């Protein structure tokens, strides 16, 4: 839905829900420079006549979208001045509408920008977004493991969770318009995969009383979108559905933080989505001096804080899922302490945890959240495993999504096996003694 605003720059169309300009052009990877240039010059017509070339720099870290930095090389400008007016063009991966609600992504970006937690969103186009460039250094998995960066991420995440409200969709069920839109997305992305009214209700009803969407409803939507062409695919979908229902029954009412135990989560804090600010780069060994920002909000939704934290910890191993570098108990404990100090500071104006609530002091809260993160350690594997199974079907990017799905789902099953061993003992869980998986051993180490 949009309205037009007659200005001196001509007729411009805006998205009512985000008050962001909508450009009715698309980016085409087969004609990258031409289509990207048309988008940028539509956004900034003066760039065409002003002195200096328009250049594009391609970022290659992502495995879902195309990301280009548009630069205007004005004569006499410093690199910092050029970066200040540079723009990021992010074009959605083919078929990813089945995974991501793009309207909601834009709304989340606009919401975060209001709290100075995201760069200004300048415009949407038919298959992507245009927003301001953030100066700084993109993290590597190795960076995430450095104490100064880790503490900076913890502080920023605490601020996110304390300040940003959860904006739920209206009502407890999707509207008929939503049903038709999702049906259309799915039928375009995966032939013969449409959502019935019963399925829509099932997606929303998996967590009654919780704001929609949330972590669990997103996973439920993805499971319904899984292909079932073969008998093996049908069986896998059934297994994953049962595991989701089981997991929600066990973890859906985790105490967490905030209303309903949920926070507004980023849900994709891998290294490439963390930017170290330039002023921090000259003092990397002084933890309190390092600051970071988070980018890319396409998976942002209401979630238990324990999921957000466990998911971030999993990303310390990078896309190769190197379990040997995951944070140990003592490292996770230090991260949580920094996170909770920031959360409390930004939610109550005090950096002290001693008066958290009438029933729970700071140390008790830290112990509880530590235990909740421990219980959630396998859920990111389920989340990204399902995601990768769909990407394997729809993506045109050269990445081994099928192999990645097996690795991530393997993390979930390793966690399940360890939990069953704790609960039932060897006899009930498997009947035979098995070696504890390396990831579980690393997670349990002090």
C-alpha positions in Angstrom: 0.0 0.0 0.0 1.4 3.4 -1.0 0.6 7.0 -1.5 2.2 9.6 -3.8 3.7 12.8 -2.7 4.2 15.6 -5.3 7.5 17.3 -4.6 9.9 19.4 -6.6 11.8 16.2 -7.3 8.8 14.7 -9.0 6.3 12.1 -8.1 7.6 9.8 -5.4 5.8 6.8 -4.0 6.1 5.9 -0.3 5.3 2.7 1.7 2.7 3.7 4.2 3.7 1.1 6.8 7.3 2.3 7.0 7.1 5.8 5.4 10.0 4.8 3.2 10.2 5.7 -0.5 9.4 2.8 -2.9 11.2 2.7 -6.2 9.5 0.6 -8.9 12.6 -0.8 -10.4 14.5 -4.1 -9.9 18.1 -5.2 -9.6 19.1 -7.8 -12.1 22.3 -9.8 -11.2 22.7 -10.6 -14.9 23.0 -6.9 -15.7 24.4 -5.8 -12.3 26.0 -2.4 -13.1 23.3 -1.1 -15.3 20.4 -2.0 -13.0 22.2 -0.9 -9.8 23.1 2.4 -11.4 19.5 3.1 -12.4 18.4 2.5 -8.8 21.0 4.8 -7.4 20.4 7.6 -9.9 16.7 7.3 -9.2 17.4 7.8 -5.5 20.0 10.5 -6.0 19.4 12.2 -9.4 22.1 14.8 -8.7 24.8 12.0 -8.7 24.4 11.8 -12.5 25.4 15.4 -13.2 27.8 16.0 -10.3 31.5 15.6 -10.9 32.9 12.2 -10.0 32.3 8.6 -11.0 29.7 6.3 -9.4 31.3 3.1 -8.5 30.1 -0.2 -7.0 31.9 -2.4 -4.6 30.6 -6.0 -4.2 30.6 -7.7 -0.8 30.9 -11.4 -0.9 30.3 -12.5 2.7 26.6 -13.4 2.5 25.0 -16.6 1.3 21.5 -15.3 0.8 21.6 -11.8 -0.8 23.6 -9.6 -3.2 25.2 -6.7 -1.4 26.7 -3.7 -3.2 28.2 -0.5 -1.9 27.4 2.5 -4.2 30.1 5.2 -4.0 30.2 8.7 -5.5 33.9 9.6 -6.1 33.6 13.4 -5.7 37.0 15.1 -6.4 38.7 16.3 -3.3 36.6 14.3 -0.9 38.4 12.1 1.7 37.5 8.4 2.0 35.5 9.3 5.2 33.5 12.0 3.4 32.8 9.6 0.5 31.7 6.9 2.9 29.4 9.3 4.7 27.2 9.6 1.6 27.7 6.0 0.3 24.7 3.7 0.0 24.3 -0.1 0.4 22.2 -1.8 -2.1 20.9 -5.2 -0.9 19.1 -7.3 -3.4 17.1 -10.3 -2.1 18.1 -13.8 -3.1 15.9 -15.6 -5.5 12.8 -17.2 -3.9 13.7 -16.0 -0.4 10.3 -14.5 0.1 9.2 -17.9 1.2 11.6 -17.6 4.1 11.5 -13.9 4.9 8.6 -11.4 5.2 10.2 -8.5 3.3 7.5 -6.0 4.4 8.2 -6.8 8.0 12.0 -6.6 7.4 11.6 -3.0 6.2 9.4 -2.2 9.1 12.0 -3.7 11.5 14.8 -1.7 9.9 12.8 1.5 10.2 12.0 0.7 13.8 15.6 0.1 14.7 16.6 3.3 12.9 14.3 5.3 15.2 16.4 4.0 18.1 19.7 4.8 16.3 20.4 1.0 16.2 20.3 0.8 12.4 21.4 3.1 9.5 18.7 5.2 7.8 16.6 3.2 5.4 16.5 5.3 2.3 14.2 3.3 -0.1 12.8 0.0 -1.0 12.8 -1.3 -4.5 11.1 -4.3 -6.1 13.6 -6.8 -4.9 15.7 -5.1 -2.2 16.6 -2.2 0.0 18.8 0.9 -0.1 20.2 2.2 3.1 23.2 4.2 4.4 26.6 2.6 4.6 28.0 2.1 8.1 31.8 2.8 8.3 33.9 0.2 10.0 35.3 -3.3 9.8 33.2 -6.3 9.1 33.9 -9.0 11.7 35.3 -12.4 11.1 34.5 -15.4 13.2 38.0 -14.8 14.8 37.0 -11.3 15.7 33.9 -12.5 17.5 36.1 -14.6 19.8 38.3 -11.6 20.8 37.4 -10.4 24.3 37.0 -6.7 23.3 34.7 -7.5 20.4 32.8 -10.1 22.4 32.1 -7.7 25.2 31.1 -5.0 22.7 28.6 -7.4 21.0 27.2 -8.3 24.5 26.7 -4.6 25.3 25.1 -3.8 22.0 22.8 -6.8 22.2 21.7 -5.9 25.8 20.8 -2.4 24.5 18.8 -3.9 21.6 16.8 -6.2 23.8 16.1 -3.5 26.4 15.2 -0.6 24.2 13.4 -2.0 21.1 9.8 -2.9 21.5 8.2 -6.0 20.0 5.7 -4.9 17.4 3.3 -7.8 16.8 1.1 -8.2 13.8 -2.5 -7.1 14.4 -4.8 -9.8 15.7 -3.9 -13.4 16.7 -4.3 -14.8 13.1 -3.2 -13.7 9.7 -5.7 -11.7 7.6 -7.1 -13.0 4.3 -4.8 -10.6 2.5 -1.8 -12.1 4.4 -3.0 -15.6 3.4 -3.2 -14.7 -0.3 0.2 -12.9 -0.2 1.9 -15.9 1.4 0.2 -18.3 -1.0 1.5 -16.3 -3.9 5.0 -16.2 -2.5 5.1 -19.9 -1.9 3.6 -20.8 -5.3 6.2 -18.6 -7.0 9.1 -20.0 -5.0 8.2 -23.7 -4.6 5.6 -25.0 -7.1 2.5 -26.5 -5.6 3.4 -25.3 -2.1 0.4 -23.2 -0.9 -0.9 -22.5 2.6 -4.4 -23.4 3.4 -6.4 -21.5 6.1 -5.9 -24.5 8.4 -2.1 -24.2 7.9 -2.1 -20.5 8.6 -4.0 -21.1 11.8 -1.6 -23.9 12.7 1.4 -21.5 12.2 0.0 -18.9 14.5 -1.5 -21.3 17.0 1.8 -23.0 17.9 2.4 -20.4 20.6 -1.0 -19.2 21.8 -0.9 -15.9 23.6 2.5 -14.9 22.3 3.1 -12.0 19.9 3.1 -13.0 16.2 5.4 -13.5 14.5 7.9 -15.0 16.8 10.8 -17.6 16.6 8.4 -20.5 16.8 5.9 -19.3 14.2 8.7 -18.5 11.8 10.0 -22.1 12.2 6.5 -23.5 11.7 6.0 -21.5 8.5 9.3 -22.8 7.2 8.4 -26.4 8.0 5.1 -26.0 6.1 7.2 -24.7 3.1 9.5 -27.7 3.0 9.3 -29.7 -0.3 7.7 -33.1 -0.2 8.2 -34.4 -3.7 9.8 -37.6 -2.5 8.8 -40.0 0.3 12.1 -39.2 2.1 11.2 -35.5 2.0 7.8 -36.2 3.3 9.2 -38.3 6.2 11.8 -35.6 7.0 9.1 -32.9 7.1 7.0 -35.1 9.5 10.0 -35.6 11.8 10.9 -31.9 11.9 7.3 -31.0 12.6 7.2 -33.4 15.5 10.5 -32.0 16.8 9.2 -28.4 16.6 6.0 -29.3 18.6 8.1 -31.1 21.1 10.6 -28.2 21.4 7.9 -25.6 21.8 6.2 -27.7 24.6 9.6 -27.9 26.4 10.9 -24.4 25.8 8.0 -22.2 24.6 7.3 -20.8 28.1 10.9 -20.2 29.1 11.0 -17.3 31.6 13.4 -15.2 29.6 13.2 -11.4 29.8 10.7 -8.8 28.8 7.0 -9.3 28.2 6.0 -13.0 27.6 9.7 -13.9 28.1 10.5 -12.5 24.6 12.7 -9.8 23.3 13.1 -8.2 19.8 15.9 -10.3 18.5 18.2 -10.0 15.6 18.3 -13.8 15.2 21.2 -13.8 12.7 24.3 -12.4 14.6 26.9 -14.1 12.5 30.3 -12.4 12.1 29.4 -10.7 8.8 26.5 -8.9 10.5 28.7 -7.3 13.2 30.5 -4.0 12.3 33.4 -2.8 14.4 33.3 1.0 14.5 36.3 2.8 13.0 37.2 4.6 16.3 37.5 1.2 17.9 40.1 -0.2 15.5 43.0 1.7 17.0 42.3 0.3 20.5 41.4 -3.3 20.0 43.0 -4.4 23.3 40.9 -2.1 25.4 37.6 -3.8 25.8 35.5 -0.9 27.0 36.6 1.3 24.1 35.3 -1.1 21.4 31.9 -0.5 20.0 29.9 -2.3 17.3 26.7 -2.1 15.2 24.6 -4.9 13.8 23.4 -4.9 10.2 20.9 -7.0 8.1 17.6 -7.4 9.9 15.7 -9.8 7.7 15.3 -12.5 10.4 14.6 -10.1 13.2 11.6 -11.2 15.3 10.4 -11.8 18.8 12.4 -14.6 20.4 13.6 -15.8 23.8 16.8 -14.1 24.7 18.3 -17.5 25.3 17.9 -18.4 21.6 19.5 -15.1 20.5 22.5 -15.8 22.7 22.9 -19.4 21.9 22.6 -18.6 18.2 25.3 -16.0 18.4 27.6 -18.3 20.3 27.2 -20.9 17.5 28.4 -18.3 15.0 31.8 -18.2 16.7 32.5 -21.3 14.6 31.7 -19.5 11.3 30.1 -21.1 8.3 32.4 -24.1 8.7 30.7 -24.7 12.1 34.1 -25.2 13.8 33.0 -26.6 17.2 36.5 -26.4 18.7 36.3 -22.6 19.1 32.8 -22.3 20.6 32.7 -20.3 23.9 33.2 -22.4 27.0 31.2 -22.0 30.2 33.4 -19.4 31.7 33.5 -17.3 28.5 29.7 -17.5 28.1 29.3 -16.5 31.7 31.4 -13.4 31.2 29.5 -12.5 28.0 26.1 -12.8 29.9 27.4 -10.6 32.7 28.3 -7.9 30.2 25.0 -8.4 28.4 22.9 -8.2 31.5 24.7 -5.1 32.8 23.8 -3.4 29.4 20.3 -4.7 29.4 19.6 -3.4 32.9 21.3 0.0 32.2 19.2 0.6 29.1 15.9 -0.7 30.6 16.1 1.0 34.0 18.7 3.7 33.8 21.0 1.8 36.2 24.0 -0.4 35.5 23.4 -2.3 38.7 21.8 -5.7 38.7 21.2 -5.9 42.4 17.6 -4.6 42.2 16.5 -6.5 39.1 13.2 -7.5 40.6 11.5 -8.3 43.9 12.0 -12.0 43.4 15.3 -12.2 41.6 18.6 -10.4 42.1 21.4 -9.9 39.6 23.3 -13.1 40.4 20.1 -15.2 40.3 19.2 -13.7 37.0 22.6 -14.4 35.6 22.4 -18.1 36.7 19.0 -18.5 35.3 19.8 -17.0 32.0 23.0 -19.1 31.8 20.9 -22.2 32.3 18.3 -21.1 29.7 21.1 -20.5 27.1 22.4 -24.0 27.9 19.0 -25.5 27.2 18.7 -23.6 23.9 22.1 -24.6 22.6 20.6 -27.1 20.1 17.8 -24.9 18.8 19.8 -22.8 16.4 20.8 -26.0 14.7 17.1 -26.8 14.1 16.3 -23.3 13.0 19.1 -23.0 10.4 18.8 -26.7 9.4 15.2 -26.1 8.3 16.2 -22.9 6.6 19.0 -24.6 4.7 16.7 -27.3 3.4 14.5 -24.7 1.8 17.5 -22.7 0.5 18.7 -25.9 -1.2 15.5 -25.9 -3.1 15.2 -22.3 -4.1 18.6 -20.6 -4.0 20.7 -19.9 -7.1 23.8 -19.1 -5.0 26.8 -21.4 -5.2 26.7 -22.8 -1.6 26.3 -26.3 -0.3 23.0 -25.7 1.5 22.2 -29.5 1.7 25.5 -30.2 3.4 25.0 -27.2 5.7 21.5 -28.4 6.6 23.0 -31.8 7.7 25.6 -30.2 9.9 23.2 -27.8 11.6 20.5 -30.5 12.1 23.3 -32.7 13.4 23.9 -30.1 16.1 20.3 -30.3 17.1 20.3 -34.1 17.3 23.5 -34.1 19.3 21.9 -31.8 21.8 18.8 -34.0 21.9 20.8 -37.1 22.5 22.8 -35.4 25.3 19.6 -34.1 26.9 18.0 -37.6 26.8 21.1 -39.1 28.3 20.9 -36.7 31.2 17.2 -37.3 31.7 16.9 -41.0 31.2 20.4 -42.5 31.3 22.0 -44.7 28.6 19.4 -47.4 28.7 16.4 -45.2 27.9 18.1 -42.8 25.5 19.8 -45.2 23.1 20.4 -48.6 24.8 24.1 -48.4 24.2 27.0 -46.3 25.4 27.9 -43.6 22.9 30.7 -41.1 22.8 29.6 -37.6 23.6 29.7 -35.4 20.4 32.6 -33.0 20.2 30.2 -30.0 20.2 28.6 -31.1 23.4 32.0 -31.7 25.0 33.2 -28.3 24.1 30.0 -26.6 25.3 30.3 -28.4 28.7 34.0 -27.5 29.2 34.8 -24.8 31.7 
